[in-house]
Amino acid sequence: MRALEQAGLRGLRQMDPETAHGLALQALRFGFGPRGGPMATPRLRTTVAGLDLPNPLGIAAGFDKNAMCLKPLSRTAFGFVEVGAATPRPQPGNPKPRLFRLTEDQAAINRFGFNNDGMALIAGRLARRPKGMITGLNLGANKDSEDRAADFAIVLRTCGPHVDFATVNVSSPNTEKLRDLQGPEALASLLAGVNEANAGIDIPIFLKIAPDLTDADLADVAKVATDAGLAGIITTNTTLDREGLQSPHKDEAGGLSGQPLFEKATRVLAKMSTLTDLPLIGVGGVASAEQAYAKIRAGASAVQLYTGLVYGGVSLASDILHGLDALLARDGFANVADAVGTERDRWL
């Protein structure tokens, strides 16, 4: 299966990136993917914000925007999956092309603009998700909404009963002025609305932040998230930074993900871990066991990836988790939780 996957990846990399991603999802739906299920060992099992995870490695939002591949993803090694972002109404997103593969940098740039099928269809698919699969939903806002802050609560009310956690995404760079909602007053108001919607659902709510925030911004976000009683913070979304890129696509507009984001996102993660006791999920540039381990030791209780799958395939999850288990054993950690934050100072 691994050889077939690698051959398929080589073929997909010859295509337009968005077309290739669509075909990859179709392949998963038709059974071309791992079948073993989430990997679990005593060292890898962990609990984050009350969620009992077989392991700390998850798929980030954006890979399965419309919750079309829940059953095949439940057969992969990942410990949890986040789908979306979902908006109240369906929307096509930004004009194509809007996804660019930066092979020389092992990265990608996207400017999708929250393209999705809308909360009603996504909620129906989430309601049929495989039993026992830890699933979250990334909450978004419609581009033309008269009240974007209210959109997050609207999506939560519709989809929240069918997921284990939800993420407030005010950090995408691809919807104009969305990141303005990360300001302390706007964010506090938005989160109050989300918490009100969650009162009858009672699932963990995370906040996903941008890697381009200043230290003062991070302090504000940490305080607002803590005061709002959120379950945790996801650090980080894509970056607008283009430093050091080699690819011909380096100047495309949109958010950059993949290897160039690793150090920047990990520094933000470590800084955030000094500002709050909330659990953190580390995202950005993870494509190896060593990088997942570095995120954990910088302060992450769990880790997500997406762009790494473009270059390594879904089987990459198994490789990372076997390696992570070995690294924890090598360093004498009985479990993931014992390793969290043990090398935070290295990144500050």
TIDOZA-133025 format. One line per 10 residues: their letters; for each residue x negated, y, z negated of N, C-alpha, C. Coordinates in steps of 0.1 Angstrom, whole numbers, plus 2048, in hexadecimal, padded with zeros to 3 digits. Layout:
N
a	X Y Z X Y Z X Y Z | ...
***
This chain:
348
mraleqaglr	7F8 7F4 800 800 800 800 7F7 80D 800 | 7EC 80C 7F8 7E3 818 7F8 7DD 81B 806 | 7D9 811 80D 7D3 813 81A 7DE 819 824 | 7EA 814 823 7F5 819 82B 7F8 828 827 | 7F8 82B 81A 7FA 839 816 7F0 842 81C | 7E3 83E 81B 7D8 847 820 7D9 849 82F | 7DD 83E 836 7DF 840 845 7EA 849 848 | 7F5 848 840 800 851 841 7FC 860 83E | 7F4 862 834 7F0 86F 831 7E8 875 83C | 7DF 86D 842 7D7 872 84D 7E0 877 859
glrqmdpeta	7EA 86F 85B 7F4 873 866 7FC 87F 863 | 800 880 856 808 88C 852 7FF 899 853 | 7F3 897 850 7EA 8A3 850 7E8 8A9 85E | 7EC 8A1 868 7EB 8A6 876 7F8 8AE 87A | 802 8AF 871 80E 8B5 874 80F 8C3 86D | 819 8CA 871 81D 8D6 86A 820 8D2 85B | 81A 8DA 851 81B 8D5 843 82A 8D3 83E | 833 8DC 842 840 8DB 83D 847 8CF 843 | 845 8CC 850 84A 8C0 856 845 8B4 850 | 838 8B4 84D 831 8A9 847 837 8A6 839
hglalqalrf	839 8B0 832 83F 8AE 824 84D 8A8 825 | 855 8AD 82E 862 8A7 830 861 898 834 | 858 894 83D 856 886 840 851 87E 835 | 848 884 82C 844 87D 821 84F 879 817 | 858 883 815 864 880 80D 86C 875 812 | 86E 876 820 876 86B 826 870 85E 825 | 862 85D 826 85B 851 824 85E 84B 816 | 85D 854 80C 860 84F 7FE 86E 84A 7FD | 878 851 803 885 84C 802 888 83E 809 | 87F 83B 813 881 82F 81A 878 824 814
gfgprggpma	872 826 809 86A 81C 802 85C 81C 804 | 856 826 80B 848 826 80D 841 82D 802 | 83F 827 7F7 839 82D 7EB 837 823 7E0 | 830 827 7D5 82E 81E 7CA 83B 818 7C5 | 83A 80D 7BE 846 806 7B9 844 802 7AA | 839 806 7A4 837 800 796 83E 807 78B | 841 814 78D 848 81B 782 83E 823 77A | 842 82B 771 839 834 769 82F 82C 761 | 823 830 762 818 82A 75A 819 82E 74C | 817 824 743 818 827 735 80D 81E 72D
tprlrttvag	806 825 725 7FD 81E 71B 7FE 825 70E | 7FA 81E 703 7FB 825 6F6 7F4 833 6F6 | 7E9 834 6FE 7E2 841 6FE 7E9 84B 706 | 7F0 847 710 7F7 851 719 804 855 715 | 80B 84D 70D 819 851 708 818 85D 700 | 821 866 702 821 873 6FA 82F 879 6FA | 830 882 6F1 83D 889 6EF 83A 898 6F1 | 842 89F 6FA 841 8AD 6FC 84F 8B3 6FB | 850 8BD 6F2 85D 8C4 6F0 868 8BA 6EE | 866 8AF 6E7 870 8A5 6E4 872 89B 6F0
ldlpnplgia	86B 89D 6FB 86C 893 706 862 888 704 | 867 87C 703 85E 870 702 859 86C 710 | 84D 86F 713 847 86C 720 83E 85F 720 | 840 857 72A 837 84B 72B 828 84F 72D | 827 85B 733 819 860 735 81B 86F 738 | 810 877 737 811 886 738 810 88C 746 | 811 883 750 80F 889 75E 81C 889 765 | 820 895 76A 82C 897 771 82B 89D 77F | 835 89C 787 836 8A3 794 83C 8B1 792 | 835 8BB 797 839 8C9 795 845 8CC 79E
agfdknamcl	84D 8D6 79B 858 8DB 7A3 852 8DE 7B1 | 85B 8DD 7BB 857 8E0 7C9 855 8D4 7D1 | 850 8C9 7CB 84E 8BD 7D3 85B 8B7 7D8 | 864 8B5 7CF 872 8B0 7D2 87C 8BB 7CF | 87C 8C5 7D7 885 8D1 7D4 893 8CE 7D2 | 899 8C5 7DA 8A7 8C2 7DA 8AB 8B5 7D3 | 8A2 8AF 7CB 8A5 8A3 7C4 8AA 898 7CD | 8A3 896 7D8 8A6 88C 7E2 89F 87F 7E0 | 894 87F 7D7 88C 873 7D6 88A 86E 7C8 | 895 870 7C0 894 86C 7B2 891 85E 7B0
kplsrtafgf	898 855 7B7 896 847 7B5 888 842 7B9 | 883 846 7C5 875 842 7C8 86B 848 7BF | 86D 854 7BB 863 85B 7B1 864 854 7A4 | 86F 84E 7A0 86F 846 793 867 83A 794 | 863 835 7A0 85B 829 7A1 84C 82D 7A2 | 848 83A 7A2 83A 83E 7A2 835 83D 793 | 828 840 792 821 83F 785 824 84C 77C | 82A 856 782 82C 863 77B 835 861 76E | 832 868 764 83A 867 758 846 870 758 | 847 87A 760 853 882 761 853 88A 76E
vevgaatprp	85E 88F 772 860 895 77F 868 8A2 77D | 863 8AD 784 86B 8B9 784 86F 8BD 792 | 87C 8BE 795 881 8C1 7A2 885 8D0 7A3 | 889 8D5 7AF 88C 8E3 7B1 881 8EA 7B7 | 882 8F8 7B7 88C 900 7B0 89A 8FF 7B7 | 8A4 900 7AE 8B2 900 7B3 8B7 90E 7B0 | 8BF 913 7B9 8C6 920 7B8 8D5 91E 7B8 | 8DD 928 7B4 8EB 926 7B4 8F1 922 7C1 | 8ED 92A 7CB 8F2 927 7D9 8E6 922 7E1 | 8E9 919 7EB 8DF 915 7F4 8D9 921 7FB
qpgnpkprlf	8CC 920 7FE 8C5 92A 806 8BA 924 80F | 8B8 92A 81A 8AE 924 824 8A0 928 820 | 89E 932 818 890 936 815 88A 93F 81F | 87D 941 81F 877 94A 828 875 944 836 | 872 94C 840 870 947 84D 864 93E 84E | 865 935 857 85A 92C 85A 850 932 864 | 843 92E 864 83D 925 85B 83B 92C 84D | 83C 923 843 83B 928 835 833 91F 82B | 82D 915 831 824 90C 82A 818 90A 832 | 80C 90C 82B 7FF 90B 832 7F6 902 82A
rltedqaain	7F0 8F9 832 7E6 8EF 82C 7D8 8F5 82D | 7D1 8F7 822 7C4 8FC 822 7BA 8F1 81F | 7B8 8E9 829 7B0 8DC 827 7A2 8DF 822 | 79C 8E9 827 78E 8EC 822 78D 8EF 813 | 798 8F4 80E 799 8F8 800 7A1 8EE 7F7 | 7A6 8E3 7FE 7AE 8DA 7F6 7B9 8E1 7EF | 7C0 8EA 7F7 7CA 8F3 7F2 7D6 8F4 7FB | 7E0 8FC 7F7 7EB 8FF 800 7F0 90D 7FC | 7F6 914 806 7FD 920 804 80B 91F 808 | 815 922 800 823 922 804 82A 92F 801
rfgfnndgma	834 932 809 83D 93D 807 84B 939 80A | 84F 92D 804 85C 928 807 868 931 803 | 867 937 7F8 872 940 7F4 87E 939 7EF | 87C 92F 7E6 887 927 7E0 891 922 7EA | 88C 91C 7F5 895 915 7FE 89A 908 7F7 | 8A7 906 7F7 8AD 8FA 7F0 8BC 8F9 7F4 | 8C1 8ED 7F0 8CF 8EA 7F4 8DA 8F0 7EA | 8D5 8F7 7E0 8DF 8FD 7D7 8E2 8F4 7CB | 8E6 8FA 7C0 8E8 8F2 7B4 8F3 8E7 7B4 | 8FD 8E9 7BC 908 8DF 7BC 903 8D2 7C1
liagrlarrp	8FD 8D2 7CD 8F8 8C6 7D3 8ED 8C0 7CA | 8E4 8C8 7C5 8D9 8C3 7BD 8DE 8BD 7B0 | 8E8 8C3 7AA 8EE 8BD 79E 8F4 8AF 7A0 | 8FA 8AE 7AC 900 8A1 7AF 8F5 896 7B0 | 8EA 899 7B6 8DF 890 7B7 8D9 88D 7AA | 8D7 897 7A2 8D2 895 794 8DB 88C 78C | 8E7 88D 78E 8F1 885 786 8EF 876 789 | 8E9 873 794 8E7 865 798 8D9 860 797 | 8D1 868 78F 8C3 865 78E 8C1 857 786 | 8B6 851 789 8B3 844 782 8B3 845 773
kgmitglnlg	8B9 83C 76C 8BA 83C 75E 8AC 83B 758 | 8A9 844 74E 89C 843 747 891 84C 74D | 894 852 759 88A 85A 75F 88A 868 759 | 87F 86D 754 87F 87A 74E 87E 884 759 | 889 88C 75A 88B 895 766 88E 8A3 761 | 887 8AD 767 889 8BB 764 88E 8C2 771 | 893 8CE 76F 897 8D6 77A 892 8E4 779 | 88C 8E9 784 886 8F6 784 892 900 789 | 895 90A 780 8A0 913 783 89B 91F 78B | 8A2 922 795 89F 92E 79D 8AA 938 79F
ankdsedraa	8A8 942 7A7 8B2 94C 7A9 8B3 94F 7B8 | 8BF 952 7BD 8C1 955 7CB 8BB 962 7CE | 8B5 963 7DA 8AD 96F 7DF 8B7 97B 7DF | 8C3 979 7E3 8CC 984 7E5 8D6 985 7D9 | 8D3 97F 7CE 8DC 980 7C2 8DC 98E 7BD | 8E8 992 7B8 8EA 99F 7B2 8E5 99F 7A4 | 8E3 993 79E 8DF 991 790 8D6 985 78F | 8C9 986 793 8C1 97B 793 8BF 974 786 | 8BE 97C 77B 8BD 977 76E 8C8 96D 76A | 8D4 971 76F 8E0 968 76C 8E0 95B 773
dfaivlrtcg	8D9 95B 77F 8D9 94F 787 8D3 943 780 | 8C9 946 777 8C2 93B 770 8CC 934 767 | 8D4 93B 760 8DE 936 757 8E9 92E 75F | 8ED 934 76A 8F7 92D 773 8F2 91F 777 | 8E6 91E 77C 8E1 911 780 8E0 908 774 | 8DC 90D 769 8DA 904 75D 8E8 8FE 759 | 8F2 907 759 900 902 756 904 8F6 75F | 901 8F8 76C 905 8ED 775 8FD 8E1 775 | 8F0 8E2 774 8E7 8D7 775 8E1 8D2 768 | 8E2 8DA 75E 8DC 8D6 751 8E0 8C9 74B
phvdfatvnv	8ED 8C6 74C 8F2 8B9 747 8EC 8AD 74D | 8E5 8AF 758 8E0 8A3 760 8D1 8A2 75F | 8CA 8AA 757 8BB 8AA 756 8B7 8A9 748 | 8AA 8A6 746 8A4 8A5 738 89E 8B2 734 | 89A 8BB 73D 895 8C8 73A 897 8D1 746 | 895 8DE 744 896 8E8 74E 88B 8F2 74D | 887 8F8 758 87C 902 758 881 90F 75F | 87F 91A 758 883 927 75D 877 92C 765 | 879 92E 772 86E 931 77B 870 940 780 | 868 948 779 868 956 77C 85A 95A 782
sspnteklrd	853 950 786 845 952 789 841 94F 798 | 84C 94B 7A0 849 949 7AE 846 956 7B5 | 83B 957 7BD 838 963 7C4 840 966 7D1 | 849 95C 7D4 84E 95C 7E1 85D 962 7E2 | 862 966 7D7 86F 96D 7D7 86C 97B 7D2 | 86F 985 7DA 86B 993 7D7 870 997 7C9 | 866 99D 7C1 869 9A2 7B4 86D 998 7A9 | 86C 98B 7AD 870 981 7A3 867 982 797 | 85A 984 799 850 984 78E 852 990 785 | 85A 99A 789 85E 9A5 780 865 9A0 774
lqgpealasl	86C 994 775 873 98F 76A 86A 989 75F | 85D 989 761 854 985 757 851 990 74D | 855 99C 750 854 9A7 746 85B 9A4 739 | 856 9A8 72E 85C 9A4 721 86B 9A7 71F | 870 9B2 723 87E 9B5 721 887 9AD 72A | 883 9AD 737 88B 9A6 741 88B 997 73E | 87F 992 739 87E 983 736 886 980 72A | 886 988 720 88D 985 714 89C 985 717 | 8A1 98E 71F 8AF 98E 723 8B3 982 72B | 8AA 97E 734 8AD 972 73D 8AE 966 734
lagvneanag	8A4 964 72B 8A3 958 723 8AF 958 719 | 8B4 963 715 8C0 963 70C 8CC 95D 714 | 8CD 961 721 8D8 95B 729 8D6 94C 72B | 8CA 948 72D 8C7 939 72F 8CA 932 722 | 8C6 937 717 8C9 930 70A 8D8 92F 707 | 8DF 93A 70B 8EE 939 709 8F4 92E 712 | 8EF 92D 71E 8F4 922 727 8F0 914 722 | 8E4 914 71B 8DF 907 716 8E6 903 709 | 8ED 90B 703 8F3 908 6F6 8FB 8FB 6F6 | 902 8F9 700 90B 8ED 701 904 8E1 708
idipiflkia	8F8 8E3 70C 8F0 8D9 713 8E5 8D4 70B | 8DD 8DD 705 8D3 8DA 6FB 8C8 8D1 701 | 8C1 8D7 70B 8B5 8D0 711 8A9 8DA 70F | 89D 8D5 70F 891 8DD 70E 891 8E7 71A | 88E 8F4 717 88C 8FE 721 87E 902 722 | 877 901 72D 86A 906 72F 86A 913 737 | 85F 91A 736 85D 926 73F 850 924 747 | 851 926 754 845 925 75D 840 933 760 | 833 934 75E 82D 942 75F 823 942 76A | 820 94E 76F 816 950 779 808 950 774
pdltdadlad	7FE 94C 77C 7F0 94D 778 7EA 95A 779 | 7F1 964 77E 7EC 971 781 7EF 97B 777 | 7F4 977 76B 7F8 980 760 7EB 985 759 | 7EB 991 754 7E1 996 74C 7E2 990 73E | 7D7 992 736 7D7 98D 728 7E3 993 720 | 7E5 9A0 722 7F1 9A7 71C 7FE 9A1 720 | 7FF 99E 72D 80B 997 732 80D 98A 72B | 803 982 72A 804 975 724 808 976 716 | 803 980 70F 807 981 701 816 985 700 | 81B 98D 709 829 991 709 831 985 70C
vakvatdagl	82D 97D 716 835 971 71A 835 967 70E | 82A 965 708 829 95C 6FD 833 960 6F2 | 833 96C 6EE 83C 971 6E4 84B 96F 6E8 | 84E 973 6F4 85C 972 6F8 861 964 6F8 | 858 95B 6FE 85C 94C 6FE 85D 947 6F0 | 854 94A 6E7 855 945 6DA 862 94B 6D3 | 864 958 6D4 870 95E 6CE 87D 958 6D3 | 87D 954 6E0 889 94E 6E6 88B 940 6E3 | 881 93A 6DC 883 92C 6D8 881 922 6E3 | 879 925 6ED 878 91C 6F8 870 910 6F4
agiittnttl	871 905 6FC 86B 8F9 6F9 85C 8F8 6FC | 858 901 706 84A 901 70B 848 90A 717 | 83C 90B 71B 838 913 726 830 90B 730 | 833 90D 73D 82C 906 748 822 910 74E | 815 90D 74D 80B 915 753 803 90E 75D | 803 911 76A 809 91D 76F 80F 91A 77D | 816 924 782 81B 924 790 80F 927 799 | 812 929 7A6 808 92D 7B0 803 93B 7AE | 7F7 93D 7B4 7F0 94A 7B3 7F0 952 7C0 | 7EF 95F 7BE 7ED 968 7CA 7DF 96B 7CD
dreglqsphk	7D6 966 7C4 7C8 967 7C6 7C3 95F 7D2 | 7B9 965 7D9 7B3 95E 7E5 7A4 95D 7E4 | 79E 95F 7D8 790 95F 7D7 789 952 7DA | 77F 952 7E3 777 947 7E6 77D 93D 7F0 | 788 940 7F6 78E 936 800 786 936 80D | 786 92A 813 77F 928 820 788 926 82C | 794 922 829 79D 91E 834 7A2 929 83D | 7A4 927 84A 7A9 931 853 7B7 937 84E | 7BE 92F 846 7CB 933 841 7CA 93B 834 | 7BE 93F 830 7BD 945 822 7C4 952 820
deagglsgqp	7C7 959 82B 7CE 966 82A 7DD 966 82B | 7E2 95A 82D 7F1 959 82E 7F7 95D 821 | 803 964 822 80A 968 816 811 95C 80F | 812 95D 802 818 953 7FA 810 94F 7EE | 814 944 7E8 80D 940 7DC 803 935 7DF | 7F8 936 7DA 7ED 92C 7DC 7ED 922 7D1 | 7EC 915 7D5 7EB 90A 7CB 7E0 901 7CF | 7DD 8F7 7C6 7D2 8EE 7C9 7C5 8F1 7C2 | 7BA 8EC 7C7 7AD 8ED 7C0 7A9 8FB 7BC | 7AA 905 7C5 7A6 912 7C1 7AD 918 7B5
lfekatrvla	7B8 912 7B1 7C0 917 7A6 7BC 911 799 | 7B4 906 799 7B2 8FE 78D 7AC 906 782 | 7A1 90D 784 79A 914 779 7A2 920 774 | 7A8 928 77D 7B0 933 779 7BC 92E 771 | 7C3 924 775 7CF 920 76E 7CB 91A 761 | 7C0 913 760 7BC 90D 754 7B7 917 749 | 7B1 922 74E 7AE 92D 745 7BB 933 73F | 7C5 935 748 7D2 93B 743 7D8 931 738 | 7D7 924 73B 7DC 91A 732 7D5 91B 725 | 7C8 91C 725 7C1 91C 718 7C4 929 710
kmstltdlpl	7C5 934 718 7C8 941 711 7D6 940 70B | 7E0 93B 712 7ED 93A 70D 7EE 931 701 | 7E5 927 700 7E5 91E 6F4 7E1 925 6E8 | 7DA 931 6E9 7D6 939 6DE 7E1 942 6DA | 7EB 944 6E2 7F5 94E 6E0 802 948 6DB | 804 93B 6DC 810 935 6D8 80E 926 6D3 | 817 921 6CB 816 913 6C7 820 90B 6CF | 826 911 6D9 82F 90A 6E2 827 900 6EA | 82D 8F4 6ED 826 8EA 6F6 824 8F0 704 | 819 8ED 70A 816 8F2 717 814 8E7 721
igvggvasae	819 8E9 72D 817 8E0 738 80E 8E7 742 | 803 8E0 745 7F9 8E6 74E 7FB 8E2 75C | 7FB 8EC 765 7FC 8E9 773 7F2 8F2 77B | 7EE 8ED 786 7E5 8F5 78E 7D8 8EF 791 | 7D6 8E9 79D 7CA 8E3 7A1 7C6 8D5 79C | 7D0 8CE 797 7CD 8C1 792 7CD 8B6 79D | 7C2 8AF 79F 7C1 8A5 7A9 7B8 899 7A5 | 7B5 899 798 7AC 88E 793 7AF 88C 784 | 7AB 881 77F 7AC 87E 771 7A4 888 768 | 798 88C 76D 790 896 766 797 8A3 765
qayakiraga	79E 8A7 770 7A5 8B4 76F 7B1 8B4 766 | 7B9 8A9 766 7C4 8A7 75D 7BF 8A7 74F | 7B4 8A1 74C 7AE 8A0 73F 7AA 8AE 73A | 7A4 8B6 743 79F 8C3 740 7AB 8CC 73C | 7B6 8CB 743 7C2 8D2 740 7C7 8CF 732 | 7C7 8C2 72F 7CB 8BD 721 7C2 8C3 717 | 7B5 8C2 719 7AC 8C6 70F 7AB 8D6 70E | 7B1 8DC 718 7B2 8EB 718 7BE 8EF 710 | 7C8 8E6 70E 7D4 8EA 706 7E1 8E4 70C | 7E0 8DD 717 7ED 8D8 71C 7F1 8CB 716
savqlytglv	7FE 8CA 712 804 8BD 70D 808 8B4 718 | 80A 8B9 724 80D 8B1 730 808 8B9 73C | 807 8B3 747 802 8B8 754 80B 8B5 75F | 80B 8BE 769 813 8BC 775 80A 8BE 781 | 80D 8B8 78D 806 8BB 799 810 8BA 7A5 | 80B 8C0 7B0 813 8C0 7BC 809 8C0 7C8 | 802 8CA 7CA 7F9 8CB 7D5 7EF 8C0 7D6 | 7EB 8BB 7CB 7E2 8AF 7CC 7E8 8A3 7D3 | 7F5 8A2 7D3 7FB 897 7DA 7FA 899 7E9 | 7F9 8A5 7EE 7F7 8A8 7FC 7EB 8A1 801
yggvslasdi	7E0 8A1 7F9 7D3 89B 7FD 7D1 88D 7F8 | 7D8 889 7ED 7D5 87C 7E7 7E1 873 7E7 | 7ED 877 7EB 7F8 86E 7EB 7FE 86C 7DE | 80A 866 7DD 811 863 7D1 809 859 7C8 | 801 851 7CE 7F9 847 7C6 7EF 84E 7BE | 7EC 85A 7C1 7E2 862 7B9 7E6 862 7AA | 7F3 861 7A7 7F7 861 799 7F2 856 791 | 7F2 84A 798 7EC 83E 791 7DD 83F 78F | 7D6 845 798 7C8 847 797 7C5 850 78B | 7CC 85B 78B 7CA 865 780 7CD 85F 773
lhgldallar	7D8 858 771 7DC 852 764 7D2 848 75F | 7CE 83F 768 7C4 835 764 7B7 83C 760 | 7B3 846 767 7A7 84D 763 7A9 855 756 | 7B4 85B 754 7B7 862 748 7B7 859 73C | 7BD 84E 73D 7BD 844 732 7AF 840 72F | 7A6 83E 739 798 83B 736 791 846 72F | 793 853 734 78D 85E 72E 791 860 71F | 79D 85E 71C 7A2 85F 70E 79B 854 706 | 79A 848 70B 793 83D 704 785 840 702 | 77E 845 70C 770 848 70B 76D 852 700
dgfanvadav	776 85C 6FE 773 866 6F5 77A 864 6E7 | 77F 858 6E6 784 854 6D8 792 859 6D5 | 79A 85E 6DE 7A7 863 6DB 7B1 857 6DB | 7B9 857 6D1 7C3 84C 6D0 7CF 84F 6DA | 7D1 85B 6DD 7DC 85F 6E5 7DA 86D 6EB | 7E2 870 6F5 7E1 87D 6FC 7E2 889 6F2 | 7EB 888 6E9 7EE 893 6DF 7E1 897 6D7 | 7D9 88C 6D4 7CD 88F 6CD 7C2 897 6D5 | 7C3 897 6E2 7BA 89E 6EA 7BE 8AC 6EE | 7CA 8AF 6EB 7CF 8BC 6F0 7C8 8C8 6E9
gterdrwl	7C2 8D1 6F1 7BB 8DC 6EC 7AD 8DB 6E6 | 7A8 8CF 6E7 79B 8CC 6E1 78F 8D3 6E8 | 791 8D8 6F4 786 8DF 6FB 78C 8ED 700 | 795 8F2 6F8 79B 8FF 6FC 791 90A 6FE | 788 90B 6F4 77E 916 6F4 776 916 700 | 774 90B 707 76C 90B 713 772 914 71E | 77F 916 71E 786 91D 728 789 92B 725 | 786 92F 718 789 93D 714 77E 947 717
***
